[in-house]
Amino acid sequence: LQIDKKNMPLEIKRLYKKVQNEQRKKPKKSRTAKLFSDGRTKIAKKVVEEAAEISLDYISGNREGVVLEAADLMYNTMVLLADMNIDPSEVWMEMERRDKIYGIAARLPKGYRN
């Protein structure tokens, strides 16, 4: 399979770079830096919290809330990836790989590893 990580949207690249830059700042000067200094448990909780909030807004039909929570979820996901030194292009390439094999809506079967 040929997978092109250049296809990742520029805004995702920018967000990730901004998060990485904030990671180097002092926690008193940056909310993002504070999140990094609070550690993995806090970062993971933020991702779960935002996922729950977007789900609740979706269920209630709150379109504006979904947009706002989606932005929060993307931001916190970028923090999580940066903390693990995972470039979002790795995720993008995995999405492209799955699309080429299974189609856009595909989800890998449970227990599947290539």
Secondary structure by P-SEA (a helix, b strand, c coil): cccccccccaaaaaaaaaaaaaaaccccccaaaaaaaacaaaaaaaaaaaaaaaaaaaaacaaaaaaaaaaaaaaaaaaaaaaacccaaaaaaaaaaaaacccccccccccccc
